[in-house]
Amino acid sequence: FFFSSRRRHTRQRSVSWARRCVQETVASSIVFINNKGEILIYRRYRDDVSRSEVQQFCSKIVATKEAKEQPINLIDDVSFVHITHGEITLVATTKSNPNATLLMQFLFHLVVLCKAYFAGNFDENTIKDKDNFVIIYELLDEVMDYGYPQITDPDLLKEYITQSGKKAEAVTAEKLKQITIRATGAISWRPENVYHSNNVVYIDVVEKVNVLISTRDTVLKADVSGQIMMKVALSGMPECKIGINDKLIIKVQGQNPTSSVTSTKGISIEDIKFHQCVSLREFDQKRGIAFIPPEGVFELMTYRVTENVNLPFKLFPVVQEIGKSRLEINLKVKALFDSSNSASNVVVKVPVPKNVINVKSFSNTGKAKYEPENTAVLWRIKKFPGESEFLVRVECEITPTTVEKQWVRPPISMEFQVPMFTSSGLRVRYLTIIEKMGYKPTKWIRYVTKGGLYEQRIQYFSSFM
């Protein structure tokens, strides 16, 4: 959300808050440093911090590999706020008392901006390239003014700073006016006069479920990391509003617990992060996600859920050691989602000991094959219908070892994709779009849950023949 004070004002934050943030976010210079402590880029905005003072930071912190230990260093009354990306350290220097978090956020945006210009690359060779070198200095002239952060939107900056490192020569007066309005206006992320003959909106709710289940079938850890992705092709300046489940519980730090919705049917959602286009005031007051969307594909929202997680699969492993030379693994996997749905690209990884000499696998569906490089049998199922269960049996012959070392027994893990299912229970109730043209867009909403770190611990029983 880090942009100029004007953008903060237009994003419905109070003027006093915006002014305070800008006054507290003052940088004397921005510096790019390699892992040897050599200065690659040095852009000074104020005269209170000299290059020799920056060189002290390079020799004392960067060259001694201490840059990653702490993000802020104070040397001779100069504060060095820095981040490290790969082999490059970006530094903001200041002698004032700024908001260090916002300065760091600015540096992260600066990395994203450089990657957008240099095809995703951000290393020493990319920076030292003659053309790129010029572009970086032009970008530093635009993204900060007298130490105050300004615009860091790559799409906007690309309209008048070209890849050749020169200002765009074909920019007309009208074009320049539009760029200025976007840079200083309320909706800098969306251009004006957008027209589509076919207006379409796609919403994808994508979740990744992480689960760890003990040998006694108790859930030790379960959480969901989700994101709402959108693909927008709408004319004009549409005002969109998305409504999520009626009884949504929002956990806010410092919120009065008595003010929260207490229904057990609600969703406890944490760590919410919105795209800059979302009206935070609307969300705080009415729990509605209101926004004027950018064109194309973008991430509207990310979230995390740690309570009442719906598991899509249940695993039932039985591992038996027969003597000292044989091991038998029987695994049943059951789908817990509705029978009208089917999972795809299911991969079950069944670990085996490293000292196996022969592995045989049998399954009633899909293909199970031993892969030595993974030290496991990978059971692949293209389609797994809901409320169904499948079995796999793995027989291993183990070579005796001179060292009596017990098998560590790594957990069984799963990968999968389940469409039209969310482990968090999140649902998009409605999507309203209002535009003065009065068109009726086509709306598509899809859900998909993917397997993250989905693991089941195993235990085995010994039996002697």
C-alpha positions, 0 to 999 in steps of 0.5 A: 500500500506504499505510495505518495501522500496524495495516493493515501489521501485518495485511498480514503485514509485521513489527511492527517495520517497521510501527512504524518506518514510522509513526514516520517518517511524521509530518505537522504539517499538510496544505494545499491550495494553488491555482496562485496560491499561495492557501491553499484548505484548511489542516488543522493536526495539530501546533503546530510549524509555523505558518500563516505558515511555510506562507505562505512556501512559498506565496509562494516556491515555488507562486506563482513556479511552482517547485512542479513542479521538486522535490517537497521544499523546506526553508524555515527548518527546515520540510520541505514535501513536495508534489505537484501535480495539475492546478492544485492543490498538496497539501502535507504540512509537518513539522519531523521527519525523516519518510519523504518517499516515504510522505508523498507516497504519502499525498498521492496517495491523498488525491487519489484519495479526493477524486476518489471523493467528487467524481465524478472532479473535483479542481480549485479550483471543486470544493474551494471548493464549500460542501458539498465544503469541509465534506467535505474537512475531515471526510475530513482528520479521518479520514485522519490522526490527530495527523499519523499517516496512517490509513485512505484507502480511499474505499469504507470512508470513504463508509460513514460520511461521506456526500456531504452532508458530515454523518455518516451518521445511520442507522448502527446500533450493529451497522453501526458495529461492522462499520465499525470492524472493517473499518477496523482489522481484517485485511481492510478492503477486503472487507465481511462477510456477502457472499452471492451465489446465483451465485458467479462469478470473471472474470480478464482478462489485458490486455497492451499491446505497444510495438514499434519496428522499424528500416528493416532489420527489426531490433527496436530496442525491444520491451516489454509493459505488462500488468495482471491485472483481476478481477471477483469475485462470491463469497460469504463470505470466499474465499481465492484463489490464482492460479498463473502459468507454472511457470518464472516468473523474478522480477527483484528489485533486489538479488536474488542472480543465482544464486538466479534461475530460469535456464530460457530458457523462463521469463518475465522479469517486472519492475516488479510492483505488487500490490493491497493484498489480495495476501499479499506473504510468500506471493509472496516465498516460494512465488511464489504470488499468494494473496489474499482479494479485494474485491467487484466489479472491481479490478486485482490486478496490473500488470507489465512485460516487456522480454525475449522479446516475441512480436510479433503482426504483421510489417510489410513496407513498400516506399516508392518515389519516382517522379520528383519528383511521385509516391510509391508505398507498398506494405505487406504485413502478416502475422499471426504468431499461430495460425490458430485466432485472429483479431485485431479492430479493426485500424487501420494508419496509413500516413503520406504527405507533407503536400504531396500533392494526390491520394491513391489506395489499394487493398487486398485486404481492409478499407477504406483511406482517406486522411484529411487531418487525420491526414496518412495513409491509415488502413487499417481491418480488422475481422477479421484471421485468424492466419497470414494476410497482406494488402496495401495500395498507396497512390499519391500525387501530390505538388505541387512545393515551392519549398523543397527539404525532404526528407520526414521519413517518420514510421513506420507504426503499428498499433492492434489487439486480439488475444484469447487471445494474450499477447505476454509469454507469461504464462499463468494456470495455475490459480485455486483458491478455498477458502471454508467454505461449500463452493460451487463458483464459475464461473471465466472466464479471458480474454487480450487483447493490444492495440497500444500504440506499435507502429511500423515505420520506413520507407525509400524508394527513388528512381527517375526515369521 
